[in-house]
Amino acid sequence: MESANTQLYVVTGFLGAGKTTVLLKILEQLKGHRVGIIQNEFGKLGIDGTILRNDDIQMVEINRGSIFCSCLKLNFVNALSEMAQQDFEYLFVESSGLGDPSNVEEILQAAQAVSGKEYDFKGVICLIDAVNFMEQLDDLETVYRQLKHCHLSVITKSDLVDNDRIQELRKKIREINPVCKIEISNMGELDYGFLREDLLLYQWAEGEETTNSEETKPKTLFMDFEGEIKKDVLVSFLNEMIPYVYRIKGFFKIEGQGWSQVDVVGSKIDFKECDSCEKSQLVFISKIGPAIIKKIFAAWEDKVGLEMKLRN
């Protein structure tokens, strides 16, 4: 076996924990190295892929589900085996926020069998949203599994909480994963020393069957809108939807302001200036199954009242 096997990291963390932000910062640290990314988005728009993409990075996107689910596992194995031929120094897999990585090592073994090449698996990095983690943990087995099966946990958005909250999070992390390394991140910045460490020394849980399946896959919907609306009108619509979704994100043309990247996590709505797009698009990941369709139409009609298209 060649000594210069590609170093592989898997990045997990629930929707909105900051995976893309942290990954961008890690890529800055590795400038000049040959780096590949496999990105797994639940919504097929590949919004985070648009943000990450540049000429120096080779990227594969796997959308419409979790790469750990039987519905996409073969796609993931194929992507890993294809990337193994590219002679990267580093490969990062950014999992969907709804991904349960309990079976990641089984998938890596399958990829090795297909490609004949072995990855130097460096570990799973789990991002912990300092603002929303405790509530997410109460809601979803996925959040528990992501932390249980990680080697490095990174508490993100630390600038938005006080020290008591950080200590509470540390305690909760230790209840679920007594051995993983813990780092604190502010605006995506963290101690990058882990890139020179063997994170597998912090292994806690043995591999197990993932909870991701066709049956547990949340309903995802996509909105297309051709016009532009005032920001306060869009905010009013988004606030109406917050109780029924895990996440809303996309790109939208705001009247008098131009194009914005829209990101809704928990009760927080963020807007960030972005490049222009062909049309406004939003992805909704539902907490309430197909019932979300009626809620979107009702809220849009009430708050906006202009024509839009909704699709699966």
N, C-alpha and C positions, 0 to 999 in steps of 0.2 A: 504493500500500500504506500502511495506517495506520502511524503512527510508534510507537504504544503496543502493539506485538505482545507477546503473552505470553512471558515468559522461561522457557525450558524447560531443566531439568536432568535427566539420567538418572543414577540412583544404582545402581552395581553392587557386587559383592563376594560372595565365596563364602558358603555357608550359615553363619550364626552370626558373621559378621564385625562385626555391630553396625549394620546399615543402618537398622533402625527406631529404635534409640537415637539415632543421629546425626541422623536426619530429625526426630525430636521436638525436638532442640535447635535445629535450623535453623528449625523452625516457631516456636519461642519468639522467635527473632531477628526473624521477619517478622510478629509479632503486629500486627494492624491492617491488614495487606495482604490482598488477595483471593488466596487460595492454593488450588490444586487438587492432588489426588494421584491418580495411577494406580498401583495396587499389584498386583504380579504375584507370587502365591504358588504354589508347586508343589503344595501340598496344598490341597484345596478348602475346608478349614475356615476359611480367611481369618483365622488367629489374630492376625497382626500388624495386620490391619485393625481388629480389635476394640480393640487397644491405641491405635492412632492416631486412631480416629474421635472427632470432637467436633462441636459445633454450628457452629463457624466454618469447618470444612474440608469442601469438597465432594470426595467420594472415589468412585472406581470401582475395583472389584476384578476382576482377570482371573486365574482359577485353573486348576489342572490342566495345567500345562505352562509353557514359556517363551514370552514375547511375541515373541521373535526367531525362533521356530520357525515353519515353514510352517503347522503345526497351529493356531496362535493369532495369526499375523501379521495376518490380516484383522480379528480382534477388536481388536487393538491399534490398527490404522489407524482403525477406526470410533470407538474410544474417544478417540483424539487429535482426530479431526475433530469429535466431539460437544463435547469440552472446549474446542475453539477457539471455539465459539459463546458460551462463558460469560463472556468478558471478564475472565479472571483476570490478575493481574499476574505471578504465578509458577505454574508447573506442575512438579511433581516426579514423575518416573516411578521407582518403586522396583522394580527388576527382581528376579526370582527369583534366589536364590543360584546356581542352575545355568544362568542365562542367559548366552549369549555374544552381546555387543552389536556384533559386527563389522559388521552390516548396518544399524545404527541410522539412518544418514543416508538410506539408500534408503527406509526406512519413513516417515521424516519427509516425504520428497518425495511419497510416496503419499498421506499424510494431507493434505498441502496440495492435491493434485489433487482429493481427495474433498470437502474442506471449502471450498476457495477461499480459505483463510486461511493465512498463513505464521507459523510460530513463530519466535521469536528464540532459536535453539538456542544455549545457553550452554556446553554441554560435558557430558562423562561424568565422574562422580566415582566412583572405584573404592576401596572400603575393603579394606585389607590387615590381616588378623588377625595381630597380632604373635606370638601364641602358636602358631598352627597353619599359617601361610601356607607355610612351606618344605615341610612334609609334603604339603599340598594341591597345591602346584605339581608335586611329583613324581607325584601321582596323576592329575591331570586337566588336559586341554587347555583346558577352560573357564577355569580360574584364570589361565592364561597369557594367554588372549585378553582377559579382562576388563582386565588391566593393560596389555596392548599397545595397546588401543583407548581408553584413558582420557586425560583432559587434566589431571586432578588426582587424585593418589593420597593416601589418608589412612591412616596406620598407626594402627590402633585397638588398644585394650587395652595401651597403652604402660606402664601402671602395673604390669602383670603380668610384665614382662621387664626385663632390665638394659640398660645402654647399649651393650654389645657386640652384643647381639641387634638393637638398633635400627640400628646401623651396618651389620651384616650384611644387614639388610632393605633399607637404602638402596642398598647395593651391588647387590643382586639386582634391585631396581626399575630401576636405571640400566642393567643388562644387557638388560632386556626393553623398557624404554621410556626412552630417553636424555633425553627433553625434558619429560616431564610434571612439573607442579608437585608437590612433596611436602610434606605437612603431618603433624603428629603429633597424635593425639587421646587424651585421657584421660577416661574415663567419658562419652564422647560429645561432650565439649567440644573445640572447636578454634578456630583463627583464622578468623573468618567474612569476612575481607577479600575472599575469592574472589568473594563475591556482587556486588562492585563492579568485578570484573576481567573482561577478555575471555579466558576460559580457552582459546578456540580458538587463541590464539597458541601454545599448548603441544601442538598437533596433531603426532602422530608417524606413526601407521599410516594408510594409505588403507583405505577400506571394502573388505570382502571377504565371501564367503559365510559365514554363521554355521555353527558345528558343531552347533547344535541341530536335531534332526530327530526324527520319530516313532521311528526306529530307536535313537537314542541316549538317549531319554527314560528316566530311571531309574524303577523300580517304586516306587509310592507306596501305602501302606496306612494305613487309619484304624481305630483301636480305640475302641469305645464301652464304657463301664463304668458301671453304675448305682450301685454301692456306694461304700464308702470303705475304705482300707487304711492300715496304719501306714507312716510315711515310710521306715523302714529296709527294709521289705519292697519298696516301690516302687523304692528305690535299688538293691537287690539285683537286681531284674528288669532295670532299665535298664542296669546294669553288664554283665549277661549279653548284652545286645543290642549294646553299643557296637562290637564288632569288625565287625558286619555292616551298619552304617548310616552314611550321611553326616550324618544329623541326626534327632533326635527332638524334637518340641515339642508342647505342648498345655496343657490345664488339667486339674487333678486334685484331688479332694477327699481331703484327708489326715486320717486319724483323729485327733481331739483338737486339730487345728490349723485345719481349714476348708480353703478353696480356695487352691490355688497354681498359678501359671503355671510350667510345667516346660520346661526348655530344656537339651538335651544337644548339646554341640559338642565334637568330639574325644573326650577322656576325661573332660571336665568336665561335671558335672551341676549345674545351677542351679535353685533354687526361689525364687519371688518371690510374695508375697501378692497376691491379685487378687480381683475381684468374683466373686460366686457364679455358677455356670452351671447349665444344666438337668441335665447329666451330665458325667462325666469323659470326656475325649477326648484321644487322642494321635495324631500323624501320624508315620509312619516313612518315611524316604526311603532306599531300599535300595542297598547297594553290591553285592549278590549276586543281583539280579533277583528272580524269583518264589520262589526258595529261602528268602527271608526269611519267608514265611508259616509254614513248618514251624518255623523258629527261634523265632518269636514265640510260637506255641502251646506249644512245648516249654518255653521259659523261663517263661512265665506259669503253666503247670501246675505246674512244679517250685517256683517261688518264691511264687506266690499261691494258685492252686488254686480260684479263684472264677470264676463265669460272666462271660464278656465276649464281645463280638461284634467280628469283624474284617471289614472290607469294602474294596473297591477304591475 
